[in-house]
Amino acid sequence: MNHTVITSTINEKVLKHRIQDVDQWIQDVVDNAIAAVRRDVIDYKTNLLRADSSVAVMPADEDAILNEIFDADGYLNAADDPDFDDSVPR
C-alpha cells in the first residue's frame, strides 16, 4: 500500500528541523497506529469470544482472529461504514 503525504514547504522544513529521516518517521507513525488498532481489535474480539458461552474454541493466532472479523458476512471497515462511530468499540 502506498500513500502520499502532502504538506507545505515550510512544514517540510519544520519536520526536517527535528527529524533526520522523515520517510522513516512517517513509516514509524503508521506502524505504531496499525499496532495500536490491531491490539484494540484483537482484545475486543477476544473478550467477546470469551464472554460467549456458546464458543467452545477460539483462534489462537492473531491473524486468524483478524481474518474472522474481516471475512464475516456484512463486514464494513470504517471507510465503508456510513454509520461508523469511532467512540463505539468494534
Residue pairs with C-beta under 8 A, 6 or more apart in sequence:
5 26
7 15
12 22
15 22
15 25
16 22
19 25
38 62
38 66
40 89
41 66
41 69
41 90
42 62
42 65
42 66
44 89
44 90
45 65
45 68
45 69
46 58
46 65
49 55
49 58
50 58
58 65
59 65
59 68
69 75
70 77
76 84
78 84
78 86
